[in-house]
Amino acid sequence: MERIVFPQGFLWGAATAAFQIEGATTVDGRTDSIWDAFCRVPGAVVGGDTGEPAADHYRRFEQDVRMMADLGLKSYRFSVAWPRVRPDGGAVNQAGLDFYRRLVDTLLDNDILPWPTLYHWDLPQRLEEAGGWAVRDTAYRFAEYTASVVAALGDRVGTWTTLNEPWCSAFLGYAAGIHAPGRTDPAAAAAAVHHLLLGHGLAVGVIRELVPSAQVGITLNMYPIIAADPEASDVARRLDGLQQRIFLDPLLRGSYPADVVADLAPYGFSEHVRDGDLREISAPIDMLGVNYYTEHYVSASPNGAAGPSPWVGVEHVSFPRRDAQRTDMDWEVRPDGLTSVLLRLHEEYPRLPLYITENGAAFRDEVSGQGVEDADRTSYLASHLRAAHAAIAAGVDLRGYFCWSLMDNFEWAEGYAKRFGIVHVDYETQVRTPKMSARWFARVARDNALVAVP
């Protein structure tokens, strides 16, 4: 294959999230998050799985960092568990902070850049009981928590992400009810969008005050929305508004898109926006993280699915199947969509350095005497790296790529049924085994170039 070289200094890493890998959910003062509570709801998570023990990273982080170093990773994107640092949203828990101090120090000792995310969906359950992201006060509690973490780690951490995928937090958690906290209230979801963004803006201010030299950003999950036919054009517009523009516009343009505000008027969205909020939300950031997995191909036909929808205000929407390879999550493999997303940001919004902060795939891995020869996942990563490089060639300021995920873990409502990791985890023994995709990705990171898939 043609040798595809990435720009000098391109950052290669892998990503995880606290609740998905740490385990130790009742250790050293940690209290319940909304995901601990959600896992106890019968039928909410496949197999009745919980975040215990996950990949037991809380106890095995030193081993995991050595593994990252052996793979030649230059950066590790992890998240900090809010209920470990400020249990119940209350006072600081030094034992929780000390864990992240040890993790960061171990990463730095191994020449791996720490890239923490402050919120990856694990709101303290006590704050949810007080209203969660549907109430404004949670944004201020998030700013307090941010201050605690940054004060402890800011002398060693130079890059911060405030939120991961606020779309999922708001719409899957508060409208569809298929993620924690499991609510099915469209008005609460609309409120959560604004309060998550306000929390982001407040956190940016806190980080700037404590560590003026820090690089600060946010991570959004982005997908091209493609109308299956002309009748679906308005549905595509609405979904694009809810998925992308309701976050991008206030962050990067200082205003909510008028059409989306109109679409959400029946749910009281504007009632939550106060004077000065958009100025807070649009405080300058240094980079934007992009999580990409697939495209959305949409029709205006009723989908016939039972239960609430994450697409607030959209009466009829379905997702027709196309002829395409699919992952174990039943998501289409569409690498060209990644190029489209990156080019859209480059062409339509104020230009910022971009990082792909998640990209990867679940497939049904088979363990053999040779380990896990996950050719499908390796090919998926290679095709998406080609798509990322095509965007760079077109002028996009893309500076790094984090594969999702470092290792197999708790996949939210899917429990342990889906495996995204480039490292296999035997959940009974906690033995880690790098898959073929990990060995291949290590060569890519070492060479700073796309290499042939075995």
FITI-61420 format. One line per field, with one value per residue (C-alpha): residue in one letter; x, y, z; residue number from 1. Coordinates in steps of 0.05 Angstrom, whole numbers, always signed. Layout:
type	A,...
east	X,...
north	Y,...
up	Z,...
seq	NUM,...
***
This chain:
type	M,E,R,I,V,F,P,Q,G,F,L,W,G,A,A,T,A,A,F,Q,I,E,G,A,T,T,V,D,G,R,T,D,S,I,W,D,A,F,C,R,V,P,G,A,V,V,G,G,D,T,G,E,P,A,A,D,H,Y,R,R,F,E,Q,D,V,R,M,M,A,D,L,G,L,K,S,Y,R,F,S,V,A,W,P,R,V,R,P,D,G,G,A,V,N,Q,A,G,L,D,F,Y,R,R,L,V,D,T,L,L,D,N,D,I,L,P,W,P,T,L,Y,H,W,D,L,P,Q,R,L,E,E,A,G,G,W,A,V,R,D,T,A,Y,R,F,A,E,Y,T,A,S,V,V,A,A,L,G,D,R,V,G,T,W,T,T,L,N,E,P,W,C,S,A,F,L,G,Y,A,A,G,I,H,A,P,G,R,T,D,P,A,A,A,A,A,A,V,H,H,L,L,L,G,H,G,L,A,V,G,V,I,R,E,L,V,P,S,A,Q,V,G,I,T,L,N,M,Y,P,I,I,A,A,D,P,E,A,S,D,V,A,R,R,L,D,G,L,Q,Q,R,I,F,L,D,P,L,L,R,G,S,Y,P,A,D,V,V,A,D,L,A,P,Y,G,F,S,E,H,V,R,D,G,D,L,R,E,I,S,A,P,I,D,M,L,G,V,N,Y,Y,T,E,H,Y,V,S,A,S,P,N,G,A,A,G,P,S,P,W,V,G,V,E,H,V,S,F,P,R,R,D,A,Q,R,T,D,M,D,W,E,V,R,P,D,G,L,T,S,V,L,L,R,L,H,E,E,Y,P,R,L,P,L,Y,I,T,E,N,G,A,A,F,R,D,E,V,S,G,Q,G,V,E,D,A,D,R,T,S,Y,L,A,S,H,L,R,A,A,H,A,A,I,A,A,G,V,D,L,R,G,Y,F,C,W,S,L,M,D,N,F,E,W,A,E,G,Y,A,K,R,F,G,I,V,H,V,D,Y,E,T,Q,V,R,T,P,K,M,S,A,R,W,F,A,R,V,A,R,D,N,A,L,V,A,V,P
east	+0,+20,+59,+16,+57,+24,+48,+109,+87,+20,-5,-21,-60,-116,-177,-219,-271,-270,-335,-319,-252,-237,-281,-270,-338,-342,-268,-232,-293,-324,-400,-453,-455,-518,-489,-483,-556,-577,-542,-587,-650,-675,-666,-629,-561,-550,-538,-549,-476,-448,-385,-355,-301,-297,-223,-200,-158,-162,-118,-79,-64,+11,+9,-36,+10,+69,+27,+14,+88,+103,+54,+89,+29,+46,-17,-72,-142,-177,-233,-236,-293,-332,-360,-290,-264,-325,-370,-444,-423,-398,-331,-265,-243,-167,-162,-197,-153,-91,-109,-108,-43,-11,-39,-14,+55,+61,+41,+93,+146,+133,+134,+59,+20,-41,-104,-159,-233,-270,-339,-352,-423,-414,-453,-458,-525,-540,-537,-584,-633,-629,-649,-586,-568,-640,-627,-580,-546,-510,-469,-442,-428,-388,-347,-331,-310,-267,-231,-215,-185,-147,-118,-90,-65,-56,+19,+29,-29,-28,-89,-160,-226,-288,-345,-348,-407,-459,-508,-508,-514,-574,-613,-597,-599,-658,-701,-692,-676,-628,-569,-563,-601,-655,-705,-755,-772,-758,-763,-710,-666,-673,-654,-596,-566,-561,-537,-483,-458,-461,-421,-370,-364,-358,-304,-264,-263,-240,-184,-161,-158,-120,-73,-70,-24,-70,-100,-175,-227,-291,-307,-369,-394,-406,-439,-460,-536,-557,-629,-651,-698,-724,-781,-730,-695,-729,-718,-644,-642,-674,-627,-567,-591,-598,-535,-486,-508,-541,-471,-424,-461,-462,-391,-360,-408,-438,-511,-559,-584,-651,-684,-665,-689,-756,-758,-747,-795,-850,-801,-784,-712,-704,-730,-664,-620,-603,-566,-492,-498,-478,-418,-397,-409,-371,-308,-250,-224,-158,-181,-241,-245,-285,-313,-333,-362,-412,-462,-537,-578,-648,-719,-782,-820,-845,-795,-845,-798,-828,-805,-781,-734,-672,-694,-735,-790,-780,-845,-824,-753,-724,-655,-660,-608,-557,-511,-450,-404,-430,-396,-421,-459,-496,-465,-446,-372,-368,-297,-312,-360,-300,-269,-336,-343,-272,-281,-347,-314,-257,-303,-363,-337,-280,-218,-189,-138,-178,-164,-200,-212,-250,-254,-260,-305,-335,-327,-336,-265,-242,-184,-137,-67,-42,-83,-137,-128,-179,-172,-239,-220,-151,-180,-232,-177,-135,-193,-210,-138,-136,-199,-167,-105,-149,-177,-106,-88,-147,-122,-155,-113,-118,-65,-79,-117,-140,-167,-227,-212,-148,-179,-244,-290,-361,-398,-453,-522,-490,-452,-394,-427,-389,-314,-281,-211,-147,-126,-167,-189,-207,-258,-250,-174,-162,-107,-92,-73,-57,-96,-70,-100,-57,+7,-11,-29,+37,+74,+32,+48,+122,+128,+79,+53,-2,+28,-2,-54,-29
north	+0,+72,+98,+152,+196,+240,+310,+316,+318,+283,+255,+181,+155,+112,+130,+102,+127,+120,+82,+35,+11,+30,-17,-6,+29,+29,+37,+95,+138,+134,+138,+123,+155,+156,+95,+55,+69,+56,-12,-33,-21,-89,-95,-29,-62,-125,-184,-143,-122,-66,-25,-76,-99,-72,-77,-65,-7,+27,-28,-45,+24,+16,-48,-13,+46,-1,-35,+33,+49,-19,-2,+64,+107,+181,+201,+172,+201,+181,+211,+231,+202,+258,+213,+191,+262,+295,+239,+256,+322,+344,+356,+336,+265,+265,+190,+198,+256,+217,+161,+210,+241,+172,+158,+223,+215,+144,+167,+223,+175,+134,+194,+189,+254,+254,+279,+280,+290,+320,+291,+225,+214,+195,+248,+235,+203,+251,+309,+272,+265,+341,+349,+328,+365,+387,+439,+498,+486,+424,+468,+506,+441,+419,+482,+467,+396,+422,+469,+411,+368,+424,+451,+381,+363,+428,+432,+367,+366,+416,+395,+389,+366,+390,+345,+282,+277,+321,+297,+228,+257,+299,+260,+187,+199,+247,+236,+164,+136,+84,+114,+138,+169,+134,+191,+199,+272,+312,+378,+355,+335,+404,+436,+388,+411,+482,+466,+419,+474,+524,+476,+472,+548,+555,+501,+536,+598,+559,+525,+591,+622,+565,+547,+604,+564,+504,+480,+471,+438,+397,+332,+324,+262,+281,+244,+263,+263,+239,+243,+178,+217,+289,+277,+266,+333,+367,+306,+309,+383,+371,+313,+353,+409,+364,+324,+377,+450,+458,+447,+475,+541,+566,+541,+570,+625,+649,+634,+577,+561,+595,+535,+489,+538,+540,+464,+459,+516,+467,+439,+506,+508,+584,+591,+563,+612,+673,+737,+723,+648,+647,+692,+641,+582,+613,+629,+614,+543,+517,+454,+411,+336,+297,+227,+191,+122,+122,+161,+170,+153,+178,+172,+208,+143,+121,+74,+30,+25,+22,+70,+141,+171,+214,+258,+308,+340,+293,+254,+207,+183,+117,+93,+50,-4,+3,-47,-37,-74,-68,-72,-114,-52,-56,+10,+19,+24,+91,+120,+174,+204,+221,+262,+297,+315,+343,+383,+412,+438,+467,+501,+524,+542,+584,+543,+507,+451,+386,+319,+253,+235,+171,+124,+49,-10,-69,-137,-207,-226,-298,-316,-369,-394,-334,-285,-244,-235,-180,-165,-129,-79,-69,-55,-8,+33,+34,+58,+114,+136,+141,+183,+227,+237,+256,+313,+335,+335,+381,+431,+409,+424,+354,+343,+276,+210,+170,+101,+76,+40,+20,-43,-81,-51,-39,-14,+25,-4,-62,-84,-130,-158,-113,-107,-44,-53,-61,-100,-160,-165,-232,-207,-269,-266,-193,-216,-165,-189,-140,-158,-155,-85,-63,-91,-57,+9,+8,+5,+63,+105,+87,+104,+163,+132,+85,+15,-45,-86,-157
up	+0,-9,+52,+85,+132,+185,+203,+248,+321,+307,+374,+379,+437,+464,+505,+563,+612,+688,+699,+641,+667,+739,+780,+855,+858,+934,+950,+984,+994,+924,+925,+873,+805,+762,+726,+791,+804,+732,+732,+790,+749,+724,+649,+641,+625,+585,+630,+692,+687,+731,+735,+783,+771,+699,+680,+752,+728,+796,+824,+761,+732,+738,+696,+646,+639,+627,+573,+540,+541,+509,+454,+442,+458,+466,+503,+545,+546,+610,+651,+724,+765,+797,+853,+870,+877,+907,+932,+930,+899,+967,+999,+967,+979,+982,+970,+904,+883,+904,+855,+797,+823,+821,+752,+723,+755,+728,+658,+660,+686,+623,+576,+563,+559,+606,+571,+624,+612,+671,+655,+621,+644,+718,+753,+829,+842,+898,+849,+802,+860,+866,+793,+754,+691,+683,+737,+733,+799,+772,+725,+786,+823,+761,+765,+838,+821,+763,+810,+857,+802,+767,+832,+847,+778,+740,+753,+714,+665,+607,+568,+594,+564,+600,+574,+533,+485,+518,+465,+498,+568,+550,+499,+515,+589,+596,+534,+511,+580,+552,+588,+660,+693,+652,+648,+591,+596,+532,+570,+619,+560,+530,+596,+604,+538,+562,+632,+606,+560,+617,+660,+605,+601,+676,+678,+623,+666,+727,+688,+658,+727,+759,+701,+651,+605,+600,+534,+543,+498,+494,+458,+414,+378,+306,+249,+178,+174,+105,+80,+46,+0,-10,+39,+94,+85,+144,+188,+169,+186,+254,+271,+249,+294,+354,+342,+320,+314,+383,+411,+358,+348,+420,+432,+369,+347,+412,+395,+390,+319,+309,+276,+332,+385,+347,+344,+420,+438,+460,+511,+543,+519,+517,+588,+614,+576,+619,+603,+600,+591,+519,+533,+585,+539,+481,+521,+474,+474,+447,+411,+394,+404,+353,+368,+304,+293,+235,+193,+204,+141,+157,+130,+150,+156,+225,+255,+291,+350,+419,+473,+477,+426,+436,+377,+416,+374,+314,+306,+250,+237,+218,+196,+133,+126,+70,+40,+84,+132,+203,+270,+329,+351,+284,+262,+189,+174,+137,+140,+88,+139,+183,+127,+117,+191,+194,+130,+154,+217,+176,+126,+168,+237,+266,+258,+317,+324,+319,+352,+339,+411,+398,+338,+339,+332,+369,+336,+362,+380,+383,+429,+401,+414,+375,+417,+383,+308,+301,+227,+223,+277,+248,+179,+210,+243,+180,+137,+185,+191,+115,+120,+173,+130,+71,+114,+132,+59,+46,+97,+162,+224,+254,+307,+339,+341,+401,+386,+425,+466,+500,+527,+531,+583,+608,+546,+581,+569,+531,+593,+577,+514,+466,+460,+432,+460,+422,+484,+505,+577,+608,+659,+703,+709,+689,+642,+588,+518,+463,+400,+329,+325,+384,+353,+287,+320,+358,+291,+264,+326,+322,+248,+249,+186,+163,+153,+118,+154,+165
seq	1,2,3,4,5,6,7,8,9,10,11,12,13,14,15,16,17,18,19,20,21,22,23,24,25,26,27,28,29,30,31,32,33,34,35,36,37,38,39,40,41,42,43,44,45,46,47,48,49,50,51,52,53,54,55,56,57,58,59,60,61,62,63,64,65,66,67,68,69,70,71,72,73,74,75,76,77,78,79,80,81,82,83,84,85,86,87,88,89,90,91,92,93,94,95,96,97,98,99,100,101,102,103,104,105,106,107,108,109,110,111,112,113,114,115,116,117,118,119,120,121,122,123,124,125,126,127,128,129,130,131,132,133,134,135,136,137,138,139,140,141,142,143,144,145,146,147,148,149,150,151,152,153,154,155,156,157,158,159,160,161,162,163,164,165,166,167,168,169,170,171,172,173,174,175,176,177,178,179,180,181,182,183,184,185,186,187,188,189,190,191,192,193,194,195,196,197,198,199,200,201,202,203,204,205,206,207,208,209,210,211,212,213,214,215,216,217,218,219,220,221,222,223,224,225,226,227,228,229,230,231,232,233,234,235,236,237,238,239,240,241,242,243,244,245,246,247,248,249,250,251,252,253,254,255,256,257,258,259,260,261,262,263,264,265,266,267,268,269,270,271,272,273,274,275,276,277,278,279,280,281,282,283,284,285,286,287,288,289,290,291,292,293,294,295,296,297,298,299,300,301,302,303,304,305,306,307,308,309,310,311,312,313,314,315,316,317,318,319,320,321,322,323,324,325,326,327,328,329,330,331,332,333,334,335,336,337,338,339,340,341,342,343,344,345,346,347,348,349,350,351,352,353,354,355,356,357,358,359,360,361,362,363,364,365,366,367,368,369,370,371,372,373,374,375,376,377,378,379,380,381,382,383,384,385,386,387,388,389,390,391,392,393,394,395,396,397,398,399,400,401,402,403,404,405,406,407,408,409,410,411,412,413,414,415,416,417,418,419,420,421,422,423,424,425,426,427,428,429,430,431,432,433,434,435,436,437,438,439,440,441,442,443,444,445,446,447,448,449,450,451,452,453,454
***
